Amino acid sequence: RQCIVFETLADLTRCLQLIYHDKHVTVERVKNRLDLSYDASQHFGYRDIALNLRLSGGRARELGLDLHVMEVQLMLIRFAKLRSESGHSRYLVWRNAMCQ
């Protein structure tokens, strides 16, 4: 899993458009945790867009990478700051206490 952090929503949106229109990328799934209907309270306000992608065609196929699904998270810097080491540790303690 990799993460790309953006200063603005416009930059994040442009990156998302570039990924969608790249003929060498297949988008398998999108989790849009920036959507207003997403309940971020379960994750201490954290939001991102998580993409499950596969590389396709050419060299990726030759190397067998076209079968590998990867996750790329697109997030705004203000949410990336919530993912600090201590923030993630607190989330794990909470999640384990909730038996999730």
N, C-alpha and C positions, 0 to 999 in steps of 0.2 A: 504494500500500500504506500502510496506517495501522496503528498499534499502540495497544492499550489496556493499561495496566499496572495490576496489582492488588496490594494488600498481602497478601491471603489467597486461598487456593484456594477458599474458600466464596464470596467475591466474584466470582472468575473464573467459577465454576460458575453462579452466579445470572445473570451477564451472558450466558453461553452459552445458558441456558434462555430468557431474554428474546428473544434473537435467533431461536432456533428457533421460538418461538411467535408471532413477529411476522408477521401476515398480509401485510405489505408487503415481506417479505424472503424470497427463495428461496435456500436453502443449496445450492450446487452441489457443494462438496467440502469435506472436513475432513481436515486432517493433524494428528493428535493426537500431538505430540511430547512430551506429558506421560505418555503410556502407558508403563508399566514395561517393556514389551517393546521400546520404541524404543531403539536404540543411540546414545546421546548422545555417546559417546566420539569419534565421527567429527566432532563439531562442538564440541569442547572443553567438553562438559557443557551446552551451550545447549539449552533446551527451551521450547516454546510450543504453542499450538493455533493453526493457520493455517486460516482460513475463506475460501473463495471464495464470494462472495455476489452476488446480483443484487437490485436493488430492483424491485418489481413493483406493478402497478396504478396507477390514478389519475394523478397528476402525473408520476410516473416514466415511465409509458408515453407520455404526451403529449410529453415531452421526448426520448424515444428512449433513456432511461437504462435501461430494462428489458432491453436487449440487452448492456449493459456489465457485465462481471464484475470485481469488485474483491476485493482481499485485505485481510482484517483479521486481525491477529495479537493474540491474547490471551495475556498472559504475566504471570508473577509478578515482582515488583520485583527479587528476587535474581537472576533470569535476565536481566532488562533491564540490570542493571549489567555483565553480561558482554558486552553489545553496545556498550560504549563505543567511541568512534572508534578508539582504539588496539587494542582487542580485535578489532574487525572487520578492521582492517588486518592484524593477525597471522594471522587466519583466511584472508584472501585470499592472503597469501604462502604459507601452508601448502597451501591448495587448489591453487594454481597449481603448486607444487612436486610435488604428487601428480598433476598433469595431469587434474584433475577439472573 
